[in-house]
Amino acid sequence: PLVTPMSGAAQVNPGEAANRGVYGVNDRADRALLRPVAKGYTKAVPGFLRRAVHNVLLNLGTPLVAVNQLLQGKPNEAFSDSGRFLVNSTVGIAGIFDPATKLGIEAHTEDCGQTLAVWGVPSGPYMVVPFWGPSYLRHAFGMIVEFFASPLRLISPARDRYIAYGVTIIDRRARLIGPDEMIAGDDYLFVREAYQQRREYLILDGAVEEDPFMMDEAWQEEP
């Protein structure tokens, strides 16, 4: 498959002024609301409960990971992720626990943006999505697909669905509290470079230099 992790447009980044403006708005909203809530969550909720919440959310996303593996021409990995979902959904009690990892069934990170990259779709320009964060146009389109494919959309009533969305956002932000303390200098440029290198690392399945920011489960171990 043809892999195109970055395009010339993404490197030139003609929309930097607009991106910096959106980044500033996101950063102020994060500092005023999301980061304090995430930090309060990590202090108020015991580690084992936070791990359980994360495990459930991760497990819910595993079927889409398997689908992306198939679409990328990786049937062995798709079979592995399907087995992981089956084990954690049953033995792991709806994904609360993660026995699959103890059995040596490795978790993978695949998303629709990575699939589009494998299909040869150019990354497009780098962009900062309001109230979300860094992205390429290709990845942003993939996130739209993932939103409509998310099993969380099946939760009813709507109140419970919105609670699930909120928990997902808080879990994601809480697990970035450690890494975001690495940010130094021009924080916009730091985040942009970190994002670009991370996406390239994921798209090429690690076939680059060691992931410099390690934004994976290794960062997310409880102290």
MARMINU-565965 format. One record per residue (C-alpha): x, y, z; residue in three letters; chain. Coordinates in steps of 0.2 Angstrom, whole numbers. Example, Ala and Ser with C-alpha at 12.3 -4.5 7.8 and 13.67 -1.06 7.14 Angstrom:
2
(rec (62; -22; 39); Ala; A) (rec (68; -5; 36); Ser; A) 
END
This chain:
223
(rec (0; 0; 0); Pro; A) (rec (5; 18; -3); Leu; A) (rec (9; 28; 13); Val; A) (rec (9; 46; 12); Thr; A) (rec (12; 53; 30); Pro; A) (rec (15; 71; 26); Met; A) (rec (12; 82; 10); Ser; A) (rec (21; 98; 5); Gly; A) (rec (5; 108; 10); Ala; A) (rec (6; 101; 27); Ala; A) (rec (25; 106; 29); Gln; A) (rec (22; 124; 22); Val; A) (rec (8; 126; 33); Asn; A) (rec (0; 142; 25); Pro; A) (rec (-13; 144; 38); Gly; A) (rec (-1; 146; 53); Glu; A) (rec (-9; 163; 58); Ala; A) (rec (-26; 156; 59); Ala; A) (rec (-20; 140; 67); Asn; A) (rec (-11; 150; 81); Arg; A) (rec (-27; 159; 84); Gly; A) (rec (-37; 143; 86); Val; A) (rec (-23; 136; 97); Tyr; A) (rec (-24; 151; 108); Gly; A) (rec (-43; 149; 110); Val; A) (rec (-41; 130; 114); Asn; A) (rec (-27; 133; 126); Asp; A) (rec (-37; 146; 136); Arg; A) (rec (-52; 135; 136); Ala; A) (rec (-41; 120; 142); Asp; A) (rec (-32; 130; 156); Arg; A) (rec (-49; 137; 162); Ala; A) (rec (-59; 122; 161); Leu; A) (rec (-53; 105; 154); Leu; A) (rec (-36; 104; 162); Arg; A) (rec (-43; 108; 180); Pro; A) (rec (-57; 95; 178); Val; A) (rec (-45; 82; 172); Ala; A) (rec (-33; 86; 186); Lys; A) (rec (-47; 85; 198); Gly; A) (rec (-53; 68; 191); Tyr; A) (rec (-35; 61; 193); Thr; A) (rec (-35; 67; 211); Lys; A) (rec (-53; 62; 216); Ala; A) (rec (-55; 45; 207); Val; A) (rec (-43; 31; 212); Pro; A) (rec (-31; 24; 200); Gly; A) (rec (-39; 7; 198); Phe; A) (rec (-56; 15; 193); Leu; A) (rec (-48; 27; 181); Arg; A) (rec (-39; 12; 173); Arg; A) (rec (-56; 3; 172); Ala; A) (rec (-64; 17; 163); Val; A) (rec (-50; 19; 151); His; A) (rec (-50; 0; 148); Asn; A) (rec (-69; 0; 144); Val; A) (rec (-67; 15; 132); Leu; A) (rec (-52; 7; 124); Leu; A) (rec (-61; -10; 122); Asn; A) (rec (-76; -1; 114); Leu; A) (rec (-65; 6; 100); Gly; A) (rec (-56; -10; 97); Thr; A) (rec (-68; -16; 83); Pro; A) (rec (-65; -1; 73); Leu; A) (rec (-46; -4; 75); Val; A) (rec (-49; -21; 68); Ala; A) (rec (-59; -14; 53); Val; A) (rec (-45; -2; 50); Asn; A) (rec (-32; -16; 50); Gln; A) (rec (-42; -25; 37); Leu; A) (rec (-44; -10; 26); Leu; A) (rec (-25; -7; 27); Gln; A) (rec (-22; -25; 22); Gly; A) (rec (-17; -32; 39); Lys; A) (rec (-28; -47; 41); Pro; A) (rec (-16; -55; 55); Asn; A) (rec (-17; -39; 65); Glu; A) (rec (-36; -38; 62); Ala; A) (rec (-38; -56; 69); Phe; A) (rec (-27; -51; 84); Ser; A) (rec (-37; -36; 88); Asp; A) (rec (-54; -46; 86); Ser; A) (rec (-47; -59; 98); Gly; A) (rec (-42; -45; 110); Arg; A) (rec (-60; -38; 109); Phe; A) (rec (-68; -55; 112); Leu; A) (rec (-57; -59; 127); Val; A) (rec (-58; -42; 136); Asn; A) (rec (-77; -41; 132); Ser; A) (rec (-80; -58; 141); Thr; A) (rec (-66; -63; 153); Val; A) (rec (-63; -45; 156); Gly; A) (rec (-81; -41; 160); Ile; A) (rec (-86; -29; 146); Ala; A) (rec (-68; -22; 145); Gly; A) (rec (-66; -17; 163); Ile; A) (rec (-51; -28; 165); Phe; A) (rec (-37; -31; 152); Asp; A) (rec (-33; -50; 152); Pro; A) (rec (-29; -50; 134); Ala; A) (rec (-13; -40; 137); Thr; A) (rec (-8; -53; 150); Lys; A) (rec (-11; -67; 137); Leu; A) (rec (1; -58; 125); Gly; A) (rec (-13; -51; 114); Ile; A) (rec (-5; -34; 109); Glu; A) (rec (-16; -18; 108); Ala; A) (rec (-14; -8; 92); His; A) (rec (-17; 10; 87); Thr; A) (rec (-26; 12; 70); Glu; A) (rec (-38; 25; 65); Asp; A) (rec (-47; 30; 49); Cys; A) (rec (-34; 44; 46); Gly; A) (rec (-20; 31; 45); Gln; A) (rec (-31; 20; 34); Thr; A) (rec (-33; 35; 22); Leu; A) (rec (-14; 37; 22); Ala; A) (rec (-11; 19; 18); Val; A) (rec (-23; 22; 3); Trp; A) (rec (-12; 36; -3); Gly; A) (rec (-23; 51; 2); Val; A) (rec (-12; 66; 5); Pro; A) (rec (-11; 73; 22); Ser; A) (rec (-17; 90; 17); Gly; A) (rec (-13; 105; 27); Pro; A) (rec (-9; 105; 46); Tyr; A) (rec (-24; 112; 56); Met; A) (rec (-29; 116; 73); Val; A) (rec (-47; 110; 76); Val; A) (rec (-57; 121; 88); Pro; A) (rec (-59; 113; 105); Phe; A) (rec (-50; 98; 100); Trp; A) (rec (-32; 101; 95); Gly; A) (rec (-19; 97; 81); Pro; A) (rec (-24; 88; 65); Ser; A) (rec (-21; 86; 47); Tyr; A) (rec (-36; 88; 35); Leu; A) (rec (-35; 70; 31); Arg; A) (rec (-35; 65; 50); His; A) (rec (-49; 77; 53); Ala; A) (rec (-60; 69; 40); Phe; A) (rec (-55; 52; 48); Gly; A) (rec (-61; 58; 65); Met; A) (rec (-78; 62; 57); Ile; A) (rec (-80; 45; 51); Val; A) (rec (-75; 38; 68); Glu; A) (rec (-88; 49; 76); Phe; A) (rec (-102; 41; 66); Phe; A) (rec (-95; 24; 68); Ala; A) (rec (-93; 26; 87); Ser; A) (rec (-103; 13; 98); Pro; A) (rec (-106; 28; 110); Leu; A) (rec (-119; 35; 98); Arg; A) (rec (-129; 20; 101); Leu; A) (rec (-131; 24; 120); Ile; A) (rec (-149; 29; 125); Ser; A) (rec (-156; 40; 132); Pro; A) (rec (-147; 55; 125); Ala; A) (rec (-142; 61; 143); Arg; A) (rec (-132; 45; 145); Asp; A) (rec (-124; 47; 128); Arg; A) (rec (-118; 64; 132); Tyr; A) (rec (-111; 58; 149); Ile; A) (rec (-101; 45; 140); Ala; A) (rec (-94; 58; 128); Tyr; A) (rec (-89; 69; 142); Gly; A) (rec (-81; 54; 151); Val; A) (rec (-71; 50; 135); Thr; A) (rec (-65; 68; 134); Ile; A) (rec (-60; 69; 152); Ile; A) (rec (-51; 52; 151); Asp; A) (rec (-41; 58; 136); Arg; A) (rec (-36; 74; 144); Arg; A) (rec (-31; 66; 160); Ala; A) (rec (-19; 54; 152); Arg; A) (rec (-11; 69; 143); Leu; A) (rec (-7; 79; 159); Ile; A) (rec (10; 71; 161); Gly; A) (rec (16; 73; 143); Pro; A) (rec (10; 91; 141); Asp; A) (rec (22; 96; 155); Glu; A) (rec (36; 93; 142); Met; A) (rec (30; 108; 132); Ile; A) (rec (44; 121; 131); Ala; A) (rec (48; 137; 121); Gly; A) (rec (35; 141; 108); Asp; A) (rec (21; 129; 113); Asp; A) (rec (12; 130; 97); Tyr; A) (rec (27; 124; 87); Leu; A) (rec (31; 111; 100); Phe; A) (rec (14; 104; 99); Val; A) (rec (14; 105; 80); Arg; A) (rec (31; 96; 79); Glu; A) (rec (26; 83; 92); Ala; A) (rec (9; 79; 83); Tyr; A) (rec (18; 78; 66); Gln; A) (rec (31; 66; 72); Gln; A) (rec (18; 55; 81); Arg; A) (rec (7; 54; 66); Arg; A) (rec (21; 49; 55); Glu; A) (rec (26; 36; 68); Tyr; A) (rec (9; 28; 68); Leu; A) (rec (6; 28; 50); Ile; A) (rec (23; 20; 46); Leu; A) (rec (20; 7; 60); Asp; A) (rec (35; 13; 70); Gly; A) (rec (46; 11; 54); Ala; A) (rec (55; 27; 59); Val; A) (rec (66; 33; 73); Glu; A) (rec (60; 29; 90); Glu; A) (rec (44; 38; 94); Asp; A) (rec (51; 54; 102); Pro; A) (rec (36; 58; 112); Phe; A) (rec (30; 41; 117); Met; A) (rec (12; 46; 117); Met; A) (rec (6; 28; 120); Asp; A) (rec (2; 17; 134); Glu; A) (rec (20; 18; 141); Ala; A) (rec (16; 36; 146); Trp; A) (rec (-1; 31; 153); Gln; A) (rec (5; 19; 167); Glu; A) (rec (0; 24; 184); Glu; A) (rec (14; 29; 196); Pro; A) 
END
